[in-house]
Amino acid sequence: MEGLHHEVALLEMRSEQLRIHLQSMPYRSAESRKARSDLLAMQWKITALRQFEHDAPQGRGAAAVH
């Protein structure tokens, strides 16, 4: 589970960097569209990881995530 926490934290930091970068780009530019697409994909991944974290069995006998 520690690995999931770490990955979510990294994705959140990268998402924030991308949001800041987006502010300096024209809205309709190709780079802006790519950044928004990447940001959406990161948000979906964060949501999925959090859901998995929430639903995963806890304790010593819990299955490992690879």
C-alpha positions in Angstrom: 0.0 0.0 0.0 2.9 2.3 0.6 3.7 2.2 -3.1 0.2 3.4 -4.0 0.4 6.3 -1.6 3.7 7.3 -3.2 2.4 7.0 -6.8 -0.7 9.0 -6.0 1.5 11.7 -4.4 3.8 11.8 -7.5 0.8 12.1 -9.8 -0.7 14.9 -7.7 2.6 16.8 -7.9 2.9 16.3 -11.6 -0.7 17.3 -12.1 -0.1 20.6 -10.2 3.0 21.3 -12.3 0.9 20.7 -15.5 -1.9 23.0 -14.3 0.6 25.8 -13.7 2.2 25.3 -17.1 -1.2 25.3 -18.7 -1.8 28.9 -17.5 1.0 30.1 -19.6 -0.2 28.5 -22.9 -2.9 29.7 -25.3 -6.0 27.6 -24.7 -6.4 26.3 -28.2 -2.7 25.4 -28.9 -1.7 21.9 -29.7 0.5 21.8 -26.6 -2.3 23.0 -24.4 -4.7 20.3 -25.8 -2.0 17.6 -25.1 -1.4 18.9 -21.6 -5.1 18.9 -20.8 -5.3 15.3 -22.2 -2.4 14.3 -20.0 -3.9 16.0 -17.0 -7.2 14.2 -17.5 -5.4 10.8 -17.8 -3.5 11.5 -14.6 -6.7 12.4 -12.7 -8.3 9.2 -13.9 -5.3 7.2 -12.7 -5.3 9.0 -9.3 -9.0 8.2 -8.9 -8.5 4.6 -9.9 -5.5 4.2 -7.5 -7.5 5.7 -4.6 -10.4 3.5 -5.3 -8.2 0.4 -5.4 -6.5 1.6 -2.2 -9.9 1.9 -0.6 -11.2 -1.5 -1.8 -8.0 -3.4 -1.2 -7.9 -5.8 1.7 -5.9 -4.5 4.7 -3.6 -6.3 7.0 -0.9 -8.9 7.0 -2.6 -11.4 4.8 -3.5 -8.8 2.1 -2.4 -9.5 -1.5 0.5 -7.6 -2.8 0.1 -5.1 -5.6 2.6 -5.5 -8.5 
